[in-house]
């Protein structure tokens, strides 16, 4: 099935064509093609059909060197993932690794293997961990310091799930699942380090407020429902330079994630920043350090 | 994004005319999206959006909460008809006031595009009178209920009667399974989960009922969806379908698939605007590999079968 064949002309519906999406140079900073499947390589190949169809220039795979549920345990497919990341680097596939702040030393060893000596370009804090420590716990200090040394991109999953008694936003988070407020506290301690606040905190109205004062934090919107007006609001409060885009496929559709940005009233320049320019700016130092080609 | 200029509109209108004159209808070869689609493609088919709501979402000012701006937005993206409920129906008690305002708003500011779908609340007394007024006074073709926000589930003792009553009156019944991710609800709000099982039982007892599920995802394993498709004639909208190529996977047109979970005849375009961006629903039709016949069915044909053009 040809990914570039369409029976519907997007222009007739006020939507960008594939060529226009390609021209926006979209980098998917949140790709789960390798996630939670008994056949992650096959799933990745299937997901890349939609990456191609929607004109995405590059995906940043998250589930490398383990999974978000078990970040420090290699699956049976890590060698194949490594080979894909090396082979397809020039064809738009990059990767970052989940780390586990419950085990700082093991996380550092993983960063040495997969980032300093391997193909990956960053780290990801997942949605919970064994010790129940957030991204602002002192366990993270050596992790952040090594990430800075490596020029690694730092992505932090955040949510503010309603729960608890009495109910409150964030009261339903899992142990160790960071909130945007945790990211804000970490950002205050490391003012020179760029951090990505993932999922916009789940609840973007609160997430934006939490990180607003900290210029070294950028917001990523993937993995939550599309809310009309959300990106407009974030641009008003943070500026277009502080938002990066993620697709969260295959569990979220590109329609969901692209729609969030296309809904917003943006200049083409700002839209291109959000779709990829801002992430390229964050990733450029490590691309260059590794001798990888990057055009900002 | 882009607006449709007069030149494009005329061009596509002409293509529509050409398509109608073609033997074999809409089955044509695909086109690269970068170029104009060929005559006879689904490009000129207007969208019937079966799931929009008017007025104010109770917890946030929405970008297109003003009806005129919503209608302009719908028209910009080639929506030719939209079935409109009212956010007021979620929490208000004076349902006739809700329905009267909805009907008036569609008439006054709907631009000839909005079709009002009033609401009744089974938890409030004498809801049957609201059904009658929706049809006889407000001339509405259907009813939309919001269980969970409206304080009842589908196992309410009156549910079966509502299904029977709408069927007898020839009304469409839309059942909303969700409005917002429960993880981001306002902490003071408790919205119960809506279970489809009682609805399935009610529909089996009233097989001529015309029922549409809105924002329905079904259970993780999909038993409820399977049962709804096999044992009832209910249809659904696409607003809650999620994941890469979700519409195609639902109807079995995604790469490598030989069967879907629902026949294409049971799937209707619905955006959940203005809460969701309208763009999201349209992009679902682009992301999924759908042929012209499937597109035509989802974009308009299935809705027209349920509610012929007035």
Interface residues (C-beta under 8 A of the other chain):
Chain A: X1 X2 X3 X4 X5 X6 X7 X8 X9 X10 X11 X12 X13 X14 X15 X16 X17 X18 X19 X46 X47 X49 X50 X53 X54 X159 X160 X161 X162 X166 X167 X168 X169 X171 X172 X202 X203 X205 X224 X225 X226 X227 X228 X229 X232 X249 X250 X251 X252 X253 X254 X255 X256 X258 X259 X260 X262 X263
Chain B: X1 X2 X3 X4 X8 X12 X28 X30 X31 X32 X33 X34 X36 X37 X41 X42 X43 X44 X47 X60 X62 X63 X64 X76 X77 X78 X180 X181 X182 X183 X184 X185 X186 X187 X188 X190 X241 X242 X243 X244 X245 X246 X255 X256 X273 X274 X275 X276 X277 X278 X279 X280 X281 X282 X283 X284 X285 X286 X287 X289 X290 X291 X292 X295
